[in-house]
Amino acid sequence: MTFTALPAALSSLPGPSVDVQGTREQQREELTSIARYRRLVNYLAAAQVYLKDNVLLQEPLRPEHIKDRLLGHWGTCPGINLVYAHLNRLICHYDLDMFLVTGPGHGAPANLANLYLEGTLQEYYPHLTLDRSGLHEFIQGFSWPGGFPSHLYPGVPGTIHEGGELGYALATAFGAAFDNPDLIVACIVGDGEAETGPTAAAWHSYKFLDPQESGAVLPILHLNGYKISNPTIYGTMSDVELVYLFTGYGWQVRLVADSDLDADLYASLDWAYREIRSIQRCAREGKPLLQPRWPLIILRSPKGMSGIGWLDGRPMEGSYRSHQVPAKDLKTNPEHLKLVESWLRSYRIDELLDEAGHPDTQLLALCPQGNRRMGSNPHTFGGRIRKPLDLPSIAAFAVPVIPVGQEPICQRGETQMSSVQAVTQYIKEVICRNRQTFRIFCPDELESNLLGSVLEVTGRNYQWPVPPFNEHITADDGRVLEILSEHTCQGWLQGYLLTGRHGLFPSYEAFLNIVTSMMDQYAKFLKMSQEFPWRLPVASLNYLETSTLWRQEHNGFSHQSPGFINSVLNKKAGVMRVYLPPDANCLISTVDHCLRSKNYVNLVIANKQPAPQWLTMDEAVHHCRAGASVWPWASTDAGVDPDVVLVGIGDNSTLEVLAAAHTLRNEFPQLRLRVVNVTDLLVLEEETEHPHGLNHDLFNALFTPDRPVIINFHGYPSVVMQLLFHRPNQERFFIHGYREEGTTTTPFDMNVRNGTSRYHLINQAIRLAAAHNPYVAARASERVSHYTYILRDHRRYIHKHGCDPEEITHWRWC
């Protein structure tokens, strides 16, 4: 490959050099052993892709020895094996606490081959013994029903990142290193993965890594030149361009591309380890480097090296054609079968395995022992080392329904405050009590979302110098990590949780959708983890979704999207939870519950703007435990025998429900109302569909068996329709919610535009009650016309005055 000439100023590579020739001469015996080890793991990786029998190649290879379904990704496996072998050497030499995050997760045959040899697999799958029987089970079981899939997953010990969806390995590795001062996380980033936006942002993660309190990440950018069917961007860049690019990012770059990759990588990993320890030593001796340049290794190796060189006149090794399965027609093409047999025999496994299938003991001696094995590293089993948070009593943070020291004009809702600001007082105490096991990961929205008072007890962690006049930024013990990349925040949090710690991810509602796919993958990881008893529960992934659409009228339509709820609900019932607390005390109770929970994806939705507070803390606790309840104080005769049931789900939606109930009680005392609030969204499902779902009797007790039910929901109405799908008499449910109407307007106009306003609810309640309540029917036409006129006049009013009328802004429950 040729490269465009660079200016003379860039004609020589910057960065460190290592003595590859000296290493080759001084470590010749050890390098020979490593090369033999790689022959074996390369064979095991290739054999997993192809063979279901004759795994020791003691017979000529025949079509019946080949799997019927050839699955896997061979091209990346030799590079992973190269890295794994040399990391094993590094661990043994320096007695390191280290594990590997593998970005190219579809290279699982390589990881599995190493895990098999080091003995980790046998501890969890006792039939995978290091002999003929175990070898057969191991090789046949790859991409076989009941065996290992073609990618990493929770059933593979040592895995905290699947790698099936590319882009998140590096951020996850940094999440694991935070607050683990003795840990080094090696991370292979494939050059296909390196093209993704999430990876591009994650390269800056080291600027948030405090070398005094945290461990280190050793990235290995693996350039084999190709993705599925195209050259990679990084693979087409020259060495000089690559080194200058990553030097500009702030890394200290070592490029491994010698003809003797073993000697080069051996020396380069020693260099990287020394650099890591030097940076940490300076910080821990009180003399931290101002802008530490952490080591980064860029490894060039041919894609599919050691595999088939040419097939049907076209190159395979060093080409995109080796990406997945070279030669897939072995059962019908004798020439291709012979070619693959020649390839497999080129590893000379008779020199590496005896006739009984036992690996050479000298090769096994290259593997670390016990918990030093990367597949057995304790940090990769976060559920085993997770400790519950030290959480304060929520009673100390109770918000009064009526302001202290004031005469109660109204019995409810007199206190107006931000629920998010209230829960922040609780979170501050959580931070103080859990300095090394709890962090907030936020995309530069902490203060915008009114969580800024946590900065009274901690700071924003940032390691590089910043301009003057910036506040709350510290290089020491900052528990808040803010970067304007939702992907990076999510990856950091996942790595932090899966290595036994706890965290919170606050975000604007509209932009959590950015990490929908990452949430999907993580929820799948949790679901699969529950199928393996040795995967003990980890702390839940907790989202605090605020700056919600109903109060994004100032930012406009682009900031109005509640779709993350829909995505969460599509996950397995055993994993996902969605909460919509109606006020501050309910929010505090909910967050406390979520921080205590394990193995869930918890989505908590709360608006940040000041709003009425409805329930005392004791009431809030009981309400949140139930998930939904009748609010008798807002109902007619405590909700007994209603004509209509009004249901609020979400704080803003509940406010409109209560305003509608208040008006109807005053103007239509004959119209009997029951007001219900739902804070746990999943109670709407049947108990057979979700563990929080209400059974038939309790559901009817709450919503009545036959009365019309008007639901005012925070998000898209389709969500509630989905949850009520199995309930009988669905025609009696009338669902209001966000219907993609919005702009830069007034807060109440958002409700008017989407049909969720109190006036819409009032009119619908009158119409529905009139069908069986003659007192309501007698006045229905006149009252419906009245509120229809109010709705029509609303638009004229806000266009003239630029704000909502006082009857809306000054409304109180009196």
Helices and strands as residue ranges (DSSP letters): G 8-10, H 20-26, H 28-50, G 63-65, H 77-94, E 97-102, G 105-107, H 108-118, H 120-124, H 132-141, H 169-177, E 183-190, G 193-195, H 197-202, G 203-208, E 216-223, G 234-236, H 239-249, E 252-256, H 261-284, E 295-300, E 310-311, E 314-315, G 320-322, H 334-345, G 349-351, H 361-364, G 370-372, G 374-376, G 378-380, H 382-385, G 394-397, E 416-418, H 419-433, E 438-442, G 452-456, E 460-461, E 473-474, E 480-482, H 486-498, E 502-508, G 509-515, H 516-529, E 541-546, G 549-551, G 557-559, H 564-569, E 576-579, H 584-596, E 601-605, E 610-612, H 617-626, E 628-630, G 632-634, G 636-639, E 644-649, H 651-667, E 673-678, G 681-684, H 696-703, E 709-713, H 717-723, G 730-732, E 733-736, H 747-754, H 758-770, H 774-801, H 806-809
